[in-house]
Amino acid sequence: MNSQLKSIVTGGFVGGIVYAGIMAGFDYYDGENFRMWKFVFNVLFFGTFTGISTRYNVKKQSEKEKKN
């Protein structure tokens, strides 16, 4: 696995876990029970978009380094 792919997967996974954890914390604060399906959905949904964003940033950075 190359370093760009590792960055994309790690960025997506960490971003998704953090977002889902924060949303679960808000639900807990509001007195709702923990719902695993909602947590998994948040991780996958937000993690996908975070991974796409990370891919864009990594691609831009590598193009910038190739110019210099």
C-alpha positions as CSV (number, residue, x, y, z in Angstrom):
1,M,0.0,0.0,0.0
2,N,1.5,3.3,-1.0
3,S,1.7,6.3,1.3
4,Q,-1.0,8.3,-0.5
5,L,-3.5,5.5,-0.1
6,K,-2.5,5.1,3.6
7,S,-3.1,8.8,4.1
8,I,-6.5,8.7,2.4
9,V,-7.7,5.6,4.3
10,T,-6.4,6.9,7.6
11,G,-7.9,10.3,7.1
12,G,-11.3,8.9,6.2
13,F,-11.3,6.4,9.1
14,V,-10.2,8.9,11.8
15,G,-12.5,11.6,10.5
16,G,-15.4,9.2,10.5
17,I,-14.7,7.8,13.9
18,V,-14.3,11.3,15.4
19,Y,-17.5,12.6,13.8
20,A,-19.5,9.6,14.8
21,G,-18.2,9.8,18.4
22,I,-19.2,13.4,18.7
23,M,-22.7,12.6,17.3
24,A,-23.0,9.7,19.8
25,G,-21.9,12.1,22.6
26,F,-24.7,14.6,21.6
27,D,-27.2,11.8,21.5
28,Y,-26.1,10.6,25.0
29,Y,-26.3,14.1,26.3
30,D,-29.9,14.4,25.0
31,G,-30.8,11.2,26.9
32,E,-31.0,8.9,23.8
33,N,-29.7,5.3,23.8
34,F,-26.6,4.4,21.8
35,R,-27.6,3.0,18.4
36,M,-24.9,1.0,16.6
37,W,-26.4,1.3,13.2
38,K,-26.5,5.1,13.5
39,F,-22.8,5.1,14.6
40,V,-21.7,2.9,11.7
41,F,-23.7,5.0,9.2
42,N,-22.0,8.2,10.5
43,V,-18.6,6.6,10.3
44,L,-19.1,5.4,6.7
45,F,-20.9,8.5,5.5
46,F,-18.7,11.1,7.0
47,G,-15.6,9.0,6.6
48,T,-16.2,8.7,2.8
49,F,-16.4,12.5,2.5
50,T,-13.4,13.0,4.7
51,G,-11.4,10.4,2.6
52,I,-12.4,12.3,-0.6
53,S,-11.3,15.5,0.9
54,T,-8.0,13.9,2.0
55,R,-7.5,12.5,-1.5
56,Y,-7.9,16.0,-3.0
57,N,-5.4,17.5,-0.5
58,V,-2.8,14.8,-1.0
59,K,-3.1,15.1,-4.8
60,K,-2.7,18.8,-4.7
61,Q,0.3,18.6,-2.4
62,S,2.0,16.0,-4.6
63,E,1.4,18.1,-7.7
64,K,2.9,21.1,-5.8
65,E,6.0,19.1,-4.8
66,K,6.5,17.9,-8.4
67,K,6.5,21.6,-9.7
68,N,9.3,22.5,-7.3
